[in-house]
Amino acid sequence: MSRSLDAVICGVGGQGTLLLSSVMSAAAAISGLKVVAGETHGQAQRGGTVSSHIRIREKEEPSPLVPLGSADLILSLERWESMRYARYLRQGGTVITASDKMIPVTASAGLTKYPTDQEFSDFMKLVAGKVFLVDASAVARELGEPRVANSVLLGVMAREVALPFDVESLRTAISRYAPRGTQQINLKAFEAGLKGEGEVLLWEARKRS
């Protein structure tokens, strides 16, 4: 098990990116690791970009922001946001993104262009080692609570990424940091993601012979 991780979590305001950051940080702390988290808030209340940087180490405390080109993981609640933050990803890094499309006002007005499915796929093939596209919102709706899509992504992460902490520490962190009264449904969403529900491996780089 690797004892370090650099991750960037991104999405738009109201999607629950900060819960992801809190849970991952708590899971690392529970496991006795050093963790530093840095957060940036755009126009979060208006659907603007929100991102968190998570840096986990066994001993030393790293600086709070992940350097460009060094993130092991991009965990995104909106797929255009995963493209925006891909510049942080290291070569061979992993992207896990919800398939949700939240069209910004600039694109609706024709000032910018929202990427097509093909453009998204082509772009990710250039920058990532693996890309998992997850219909987390559909899984959350099946559970009866659309707001737990973020916990579905945590489950996919625990399934697909070599993390410096174990699955049980994530369960404990969700129980502690999910909003009061939603712990059980968030845990169910996490378990659904852990089983691979809603998950598609969109791209995996082939190893060179």
Secondary structure, 3 states (H helix, E strand, C coil): CCCCEEEEEEEECCCCHHHHHHHHHHHHHHCCCEEEEEEEECCHHHCCEEEEEEEEECCCCCCCCCCCCCEEEEEECCHHHHHHCHHHEEEEEEEEEECCCCCCHHHHCCCCCCCCHHHHHHHHHHHCCEEEEECHHHHHHHCCCHHHHHHHHHHHHHHHCCCCCCHHHHHHHHHHHCCCCCHHHHHHHHHHHHCCCCEEEEEECCCCC
